[in-house]
Amino acid sequence: MANLRRGEIEATLGGQRHVLCLTLGALAELEQRFGERDLVGIAKRFEGASLSSRDLLAIISCGLKGGGATLSDDEIASLQSDNGLAGYLNIAARLLVATFGMNGATEDGHFPPKPQDA
């Protein structure tokens, strides 16, 4: 079971539940993949609203490996999300919130609806 206080989340990929965590090693791998020199650069990269499919793959791959998965990048790239692209986006967003924290997120890493959307 994932422990959000340690930066872990649970997600279903390929029909199986996985724990994802951006450990220090996983964050170092993200820095390398994105050509960022520090964690501030990583955090700023994801403050914007734009993510590529390569970004999603890198975040999810590093999170799975940080959570203990021994899958290759090719195996991770082939894992299906129950909710398609929206599912991958949700996983990446929850993992980033669990790692970096974001104002307004609930303890489970989700954002409550805005008053105008409620």
C-alpha positions in Angstrom: 0.0 0.0 0.0 1.3 3.4 -0.9 2.2 6.0 1.7 1.6 9.5 0.5 3.7 11.0 3.2 6.7 9.3 1.7 5.7 10.5 -1.7 4.2 7.2 -2.9 1.0 6.8 -4.9 -0.8 3.7 -6.2 -1.9 3.4 -9.8 -3.3 0.7 -12.1 -1.3 0.1 -15.2 -1.5 -3.0 -17.4 -4.3 -4.3 -15.2 -2.0 -4.4 -12.1 -1.7 -2.2 -9.1 1.7 -0.5 -8.8 3.3 1.8 -6.2 5.1 4.7 -7.8 7.6 7.0 -6.0 10.0 9.6 -7.2 12.9 8.6 -5.0 16.2 10.6 -5.0 17.5 8.2 -7.7 14.3 8.6 -9.8 14.6 12.4 -9.5 18.2 12.3 -10.7 17.1 10.2 -13.6 14.4 12.8 -14.5 17.0 15.6 -14.3 19.2 13.7 -16.7 16.3 12.8 -19.1 15.1 16.4 -19.2 18.5 18.0 -19.3 17.8 20.0 -16.1 20.6 20.7 -13.6 18.6 20.7 -10.4 15.3 19.9 -8.8 14.1 23.5 -9.1 14.4 23.1 -12.9 12.3 19.9 -12.7 9.6 21.5 -10.6 9.4 24.6 -12.9 9.2 22.4 -15.9 5.9 20.9 -14.6 4.4 24.2 -13.4 3.2 24.8 -16.9 0.2 23.1 -18.3 2.0 21.4 -21.2 3.3 17.8 -21.0 4.4 15.7 -23.9 3.9 11.9 -24.2 7.7 11.6 -23.6 7.3 13.6 -20.4 4.5 11.3 -19.2 6.5 8.2 -20.0 9.6 9.6 -18.2 7.6 10.6 -15.0 5.7 7.3 -14.9 8.8 5.2 -15.7 10.9 6.9 -13.1 8.0 6.6 -10.5 7.6 2.9 -11.2 11.3 2.2 -10.9 11.4 4.4 -7.7 8.5 2.2 -6.4 10.5 -0.9 -7.0 9.3 -2.1 -10.4 11.9 -3.9 -12.5 10.3 -3.3 -15.8 12.3 -1.9 -18.8 11.3 1.4 -20.4 9.9 -0.5 -23.4 7.7 -2.6 -21.0 6.5 0.5 -19.2 5.7 2.2 -22.5 3.4 -0.7 -23.4 1.4 -0.7 -20.1 -2.2 0.3 -20.6 -4.0 2.8 -18.4 -7.7 2.1 -17.6 -8.6 5.6 -18.6 -6.3 6.1 -21.6 -4.5 9.4 -21.9 -6.5 10.9 -19.0 -5.3 8.0 -16.8 -1.7 8.6 -17.6 -2.1 12.4 -16.9 -3.8 11.6 -13.6 -1.0 9.3 -12.5 1.7 11.8 -13.5 -0.1 14.7 -11.8 -0.7 12.7 -8.5 3.0 11.6 -8.5 4.3 15.1 -9.0 1.9 16.4 -6.2 3.1 13.7 -3.9 6.7 14.6 -4.6 6.8 18.3 -4.9 3.5 19.2 -3.1 1.2 21.8 -4.6 -1.0 24.3 -3.0 -4.6 23.3 -3.1 -4.1 19.6 -3.5 -5.9 17.2 -1.0 -4.0 14.6 0.9 -4.6 12.0 -1.7 -3.0 14.2 -4.4 -6.2 15.3 -6.1 -7.4 18.8 -6.5 -10.9 19.7 -5.3 -13.3 21.2 -7.8 -13.2 25.0 -8.2 -16.2 26.8 -6.8 -17.3 27.7 -10.3 -17.1 24.0 -11.3 -19.0 22.6 -8.3 
